[in-house]
């Protein structure tokens, strides 16, 4: 005889046992018909998929506990002993991280009678203290996620947001923000082992969505067993085989013919207009899984494969409005049409301008601006400027820059040798128009073997391999809009991920359970420049118009190997569940290339608009303002603002050793009150590198910076939380918690510090300047080595030392040249002045690991049988967050005063960076100050200032570059030879009241862009969740969060430095991650109709599933 009882209450997700990393806990009490405890009852659970069993006996209070149960469906049986009937529950569902409680009420035995109880899990978890959600297999199978990246299921919680930090293709983040924290501050665990790419703290490729059984989102206040994160934890468990052979084959196709046009998909027609166009798009995803038994109830296998093949279109609006140019003519040069800006066209047709000198000046502007436009767009100079200056016998078109160099007629005549032909690598802007292809080829292979040795021991091993190649990656690391990138400015990323994971679990006795894990993981990554035409050429940045050429952050070539050992021991003692454990990670970073990270190795040239004064023209002509040229036209003239290139070889393999230890307790103080508390300690033996040169060593010591990551040894993180059932009916819970949560630094901070340390690997920076081909000597280098000469391919064409490695047809230097003049401070010993010294990327000597304070208060209430309403307040305060800051900036007050003094002396400079002292003294005039030169070309003092300028007499006038732009580091030591020694430079600086630097230390750098730990953030969030668990064929979750995130820093790249490096606190404002309102609705509805129904319409709608996701 069998008695069936239906109930909805007794399975409670609450017990004294603490959270489990990727398993579950089942506990409860066995009671007789009078409600008295039954001691010695045998409790057994059987995994319905694998047949694996685990058993225990109740203690003197009738309680039992089973820890370390893999998520899944279980049959529970209770054999209470003589006189009491056997009880069975045919299906109990346990999910990842769950602590479930089932109280068994046994009956008196009547013959062979047994009692079967069918129950559902209680909706309210009355002992859970963390802010967490579980994404189960039903949701994974049915909810639509673009691209089938299962991690994005996290976005069904309104407390999780998409990362909005600027895209750095070489250093992607996890893509998710938890509690206003950075997307690099999350922990991702697969089968209890780390799946984080420690170089950038992103996510390694793992397994197919089909191989994921379920995963847990822990948003705040997680137990000490979780660490290395100030944001959230994504805890994933993979699928295993079972006693039944099961598998599937699937395929998904998206094609442009069956989808709408992307509203951003446009093309630029020859007239410069944006024309809507249907984008190319094909994405195919397919795969298969199979799992089953090797030996019934003992050994199982599960294999999965998924591939993604994608061909898409990248959008660009380069050339919109024809680069701001219009066809124009002028009576000053009849019969000729050139492209000018509307302002330039108006000027050359102004009757006042035309009548002043017979149109000669209008002809000059027309020829100059129009020729610049022609070269920029088409690479052809009409020849009008060269002809007007005597360099050509007539206006002969040619592939050259319009302005002759090294001549000034009539004093220095111009001829054909004074013309600069376009280098082979010059890219015309018209060739950058048009959309570009994007492609992806990714495969995810995984296999898992499980074996149950006996009732107390089980093991599994998983192997995952994930090769991937993605092209057409667009970044905005230079703060450009996405639409301004040409196809050549995109990048590609090739990865090869391998992971081998093993775990062995042992139940030593009723009260002891152990989990031992090992992982070997390898990620090989190549982040390279585009293979499209022009992708290997010097990068050009024409702000507001176009970005093309080699992506500045390419290439990156690295191999990251991780060896991870972890062991956790759980001890059940009365009302306490203690858990103690730790892990060891050995992370090796290697590269087969000369450089791990080739920052700016392809060269980057920046262009901006130029005023008339910049071009040596008057600001006004007969009272009419003279227009300058745009950044596009400056590109055609070959006159950049700056040139930057990385040069060197600084591959330094290194290892990071990370250790973690934790101890925690879940204490059932009272049947309605649970306290979870514990402490975690993290220690990382991060790499520190010696300086490559004695000069670097002294300068780093003076600034208090290092190469590598200083070791932070006091990362102790206590945590405390409680869960209280105020009524005692299991339908209401109040949760509260507070704790400290330490982050771990990304290893990119370490290898960036020697990617640009000014010696082995250096960043050459050159200002605009005037193009010249003069021979390079210590006396000429200061003015000859400039961005214009480099870009026009004329640097030292009359003689350049081989140690420069200049490549005129590539418009840059050989980045790998052994013993380059620019590496190891060789320019100092050679006496070559470098007006702008290299910048460096060190780490502050007092660098600390970031941490966050988490606090939460949550109230949940059950309504009816399956509905739940929760209101939660979450607080996160981030401290010691890493941020970049230049600690050696130019002194803005001295720079402004120096420019003022130059203008008072009647000298014409358009920028404080270009101010230079005269080589000889200048007499005062009735309107300008005189200059008494102390050091020719370096320093002088104003004299005899007239009238309103009288107070300036005695003020210094220095060459900004000579004094390193008045930075705190003191004078520029590359000018020491010209000054008769560095001591003389220091003396000159002291006499003028300029910074003299550090006693006895020569600093060979300009910017010192250190990574420091001075950032902070604050997040407040109020969340309302209303949900229904699956029943009657549907479930839903409606989640709304109001939040406010405030911070003073965003990420690690130098473009995110404080605008005022002396007052970084002024950066405090609404965070980049601030999203005040977020609402997400997700639901799964499965048709109750069956194919066995007789009516045709019922057959048609049978077994349908509707699963929407709505975001606002």
SEFI-182200 format. One record per residue (C-alpha): x, y, z. Coordinates in steps of 0.5 Angstrom, whole numbers, plus 500, padded with zeros to 3 digits. Each point is the difference from the previous one (the first is absolute). Example, Ala and Ser with C-alpha at 12.3 -4.5 7.8 and 13.67 -1.06 7.14 Angstrom:
525491516 502507498 
//
This chain:
500500500 503507498 497507503 501506496 500507503 501506496 503506504 503507498 504502506 505495504 506501495 503506502 506503497 503502507 505496505 506501504 505498495 503505496 500502493 504495495 504502494 497496495 496495504 494500504 498498508 494496502 498499507 494500505 497496505 496493501 494501504 495494503 493501500 500504506 505505498 506497504 507499497 502493497 507498501 504495496 495501494 504498494 499506494 502498493 500504494 501498493 502504494 494498495 505501494 506496502 498496506 505502505 498500507 502503506 497498507 501502507 496499507 496505504 503503507 497500507 496506498 497496493 505505496 503498494 505503495 503499493 505504497 503501493 495497496 500502493 494504497 495495497 494496501 500495506 495495504 500500507 499494505 499500507 500494504 498502507 501493503 495495504 493502500 501506495 498500493 505501495 499507496 502501493 501507496 500498493 503507498 504505503 503505496 507503502 503506497 507503500 502504507 493498503 499498507 494496500 496497506 495494500 497498507 497493499 494499504 499492501 494496501 499494504 501493496 494496498 502494497 505501494 497507499 505506498 498507499 502504494 500508500 500504494 502507502 503507497 506504502 498505505 500507496 503504506 508498502 500502507 507499502 503503493 504506502 503502493 497504495 499495494 496497495 501493496 499499493 497493499 500496494 493501498 502508499 507498497 496495495 494505498 502508501 503503494 507503501 503503494 507496498 498494505 505503505 497497506 503505505 496505497 494497503 503504506 496506497 494497502 501503507 499508500 506500505 505498494 501505495 504500493 507503501 500507497 508501501 504502493 501494496 507498500 501494495 506497503 498500507 492498500 496500507 495495502 495505497 496500506 499505506 498498507 498505505 504506496 506496500 505499494 499494496 507498501 498499508 496494499 501493501 498494495 501493503 498494495 500493504 503504506 506502497 502507497 498502493 503507500 505502495 505503506 504505495 494504499 495497505 495499494 497493499 503494496 496496495 497494504 495495497 494500496 493503503 497493499 506497505 497505505 496496505 498507504 504506503 499504506 501508501 503502506 499508500 502502507 502497507 502493498 504496505 507500501 501494495 499504494 506506499 504504496 494504498 497507502 494499495 496494499 501492500 498496494 500493502 499495495 499492500 501496493 495494498 502493501 498493497 495496503 497493500 496501494 503502493 498507498 502505495 498505495 502504494 498507499 501506495 499507500 500505494 500507499 500503493 499507497 494498496 496498506 502506505 499507500 505506498 504502505 498507501 508502501 501496493 502506495 505501495 503507497 499501493 505504496 496506501 502499508 492499502 499494504 495495497 496495503 502493498 499493502 506497504 503493498 498495506 501493500 501496507 499493501 501496506 499493500 503494505 498493503 500497507 500493502 500497507 499493503 503494505 507497499 497495505 493501504 500504506 508500500 503504494 497505495 502504495 498507497 503503493 497507497 503504494 497506498 503505494 498507498 502502493 498508499 501505494 497507501 501507498 504505504 497507499 504507499 498507499 507502497 499505495 493502502 498507497 506499496 505502506 497507501 502502493 497503494 502501493 502507499 503505495 503507500 501506495 507500503 501493496 495500495 498493497 502496506 496496505 503498506 497497507 499505506 496501506 495505499 503505504 506500496 496500494 497506502 507504502 502498493 494504497 500505505 500507495 504503506 505495500 500500492 501507499 506501505 506497496 497498493 497494504 508497501 498498507 493497499 504496494 505498506 495498505 496496494 506496497 502498507 494498503 497497494 507496499 500498507 493497498 502497494 506496503 496498506 494497496 504498494 507500501 501505494 503507501 498504494 506504501 498507501 504501506 506497498 500504493 498507504 507499504 504498494 501493502 496498493 500503493 493500500 494497504 502493499 495494504 504495503 500495506 504505505 498505506 499507498 505504504 507500498 505499506 507503501 499506496 497507501 500504493 503505498 505499506 501492499 497498493 495494500 501495494 498493499 504497505 497504505 493496499 498494504 497494497 495496503 503494504 497493498 496500506 496506499 493498500 495505497 494501503 495498495 503493500 498500507 492501499 495494500 498494505 505495501 499492502 500497506 501492501 500495506 502493500 499497507 500493502 498497507 502493502 499497507 500493503 498498507 501493503 497498507 501494504 497498507 505496503 496498506 494504504 506504504 504502494 499503493 504503495 500504493 504503495 499505494 504502494 498506496 503503494 498506497 503503494 498507497 501505495 496507500 502505495 497507499 501502507 498507501 503504506 499507503 506500504 502507497 493503502 498500493 493498498 499493497 498503493 506503499 505494500 502498493 500492499 508501500 499502507 497494503 503494503 500493500 500495506 502493500 500496506 501492502 497498506 501494504 498498507 501493503 496500507 500494505 496499506 500495506 494500505 501496506 495499506 504497506 495500505 493502501 503507502 506501496 500501492 506502496 500503493 507500496 501503494 505502494 501504494 504501495 498505495 504503494 498507496 504501494 498507497 502504494 497507500 502503493 499505495 495500494 502496494 496505496 504504495 503506504 500496507 507499501 502508498 501505505 494502504 496507498 496503505 496506496 495502506 493501498 501497493 504493500 504495503 504495496 506496500 503495505 496500507 505503505 499494505 502495495 503495501 500496506 503493500 499497506 499493503 497499507 501494504 496498506 501495505 495500506 500495506 494501505 497496506 494501504 498496506 493501503 499498507 493499503 500501508 493501503 497506498 506503496 503498493 507502500 504500493 507501500 504500493 505504496 503500493 507501496 500503494 507500496 499505494 505500494 500505495 504499494 501502493 504498494 501507497 505506501 494503504 494498504 496507498 502504495 498507502 500505494 505495496 497502494 500507501 494505501 500507497 495505502 497506496 496506502 498506497 505506499 499507501 503505495 505502505 502493500 501500492 504506501 494504497 497507503 494499504 496505496 501503494 497507498 496499506 497493498 502494505 504495496 498493501 504495502 500492497 496495503 503493503 499497493 504505496 505500505 501493498 500502493 506505502 504495504 500504506 498495506 499503507 504494503 503493499 501495504 503493500 502494504 507497499 504495504 500493502 498498507 497493500 501498508 496494501 498500507 495496505 495502505 499495506 493501504 498497506 493500504 498498506 493500504 496498506 493500500 494498505 492500499 497500507 493498501 499504506 493499500 495497496 498506497 507504500 506498496 507503501 505500494 507502502 507499498 507503497 504500494 507501499 503501493 508501498 503501493 507499499 500505494 506501496 505506501 505502495 507503500 501507496 504498494 504506501 504504505 496506498 493497500 502497507 502507503 494503497 495495502 502500507 500508500 492499498 499495505 498495494 501493498 500495494 495495502 495499505 502502507 497494505 495502505 500495506 494502504 494498496 496497506 492500498 495499506 493499498 494499504 492499498 494498503 493497498 494501504 493497499 496505505 494496499 502493500 496497495 505500494 497505496 504507502 507501501 504506502 507500498 506504502 508500499 506504499 507498498 507502497 501497493 507500497 502501492 506497497 504504495 500499493 507498497 500505495 502505505 506496501 502499492 498507499 505503505 505497495 497501494 501507500 506501506 504505495 506495500 499493497 494502497 498508499 495504497 503506495 496506500 501506495 496506499 498503494 505505498 503502493 501494495 508500498 505495497 506503503 505495502 499498507 506502505 499502507 500507498 494499495 496494504 496504504 496504495 501495494 497494504 493502500 493497498 500503493 507498498 498493502 493500497 503503493 505495500 506505499 503499507 507501499 500498493 507504499 502496505 498496506 503495505 499493499 498499508 494504498 497494496 496505496 495497495 498506495 495496496 497497506 500507504 503497506 506497503 502493501 496498506 505494501 507503499 505497504 504506504 495505497 502507502 493501504 501494504 504499507 501508500 505499494 498507498 503503506 507497499 500502493 498507501 494500496 494505503 493497501 496506501 494495502 503495505 496493500 495499505 499494504 495495503 503498507 496498506 500504507 504497505 495500505 495497496 494496503 495495498 493503499 495498505 492501501 496500506 493497498 494501504 493497499 493500503 495496497 493498501 496495497 493497500 496495497 493501497 495494498 504494499 505502494 501507501 505504503 502508501 506502503 503507501 507501501 505505502 507499497 506505502 507499497 506505502 507498496 506503503 507499497 498500493 506500495 500506495 505503496 503507502 506504497 504502506 505504496 495505496 503506497 499506504 494504498 501506503 507501498 498497493 495506500 505505503 505498495 496501494 498507502 507502501 501498493 495504497 502506505 506499496 497501493 501492499 495496496 498494503 493496499 502495506 503500506 503494499 504503494 503506503 507501499 505505503 504504495 507499498 502507501 498506504 494504498 499507501 494503503 495504496 495505502 495494500 504494501 505498506 507499498 503493502 507499503 502493498 504496505 501494497 499500492 493497498 499497507 499506505 499508500 497505504 495506498 503507501 498507499 492498499 496506498 494503504 495495502 505494499 505503505 499495505 502495496 507502500 505495502 495494499 503494497 499498493 502493499 500494494 495496503 503493497 506502503 497500507 496494499 494505499 501502508 498493502 502498507 506495498 504506498 503502493 501496494 506496501 501499492 502507499 505499505 506500495 497506497 500504507 507497502 498495505 493498504 503504506 500507496 493498498 498499507 503507501 496503495 494498502 501502507 502507498 493501497 496497505 499493496 499493503 507498501 498492501 503495505 507501502 505496496 495497496 499501493 493498498 499498492 493500500 494505499 493497502 501495506 493497499 500495506 495495502 498502507 494498505 497506502 493499496 494499504 492499498 494500504 493496498 493500502 495496497 493498502 497494497 493497499 499493498 493497498 501493498 496494499 503493500 499495495 493497500 494499496 504500494 503507501 505505504 502507500 505505504 499507500 506504502 501507501 505504503 501507502 508502501 505505500 507499499 506505502 507500498 506503499 504495495 497495495 506496497 507499499 502504493 503506501 495504496 496499506 505504504 497506504 500506496 503504506 505495502 502504506 493500503 497493498 495500505 496505495 499494496 494498505 494500496 494495498 504494497 500498493 496494503 495504503 493497497 494503505 495496497 500493498 494495499 500493497 495495499 501493498 495494499 500493498 493498498 499492497 494498497 495495504 498497493 502493498 502497493 495495503 494504499 495499495 498507498 505502494 501507503 502497507 505496496 502506497 501504506 503494504 507500504 501508498 504504504 500508501 506503503 501507500 505505503 498507500 505506503 498507501 
//
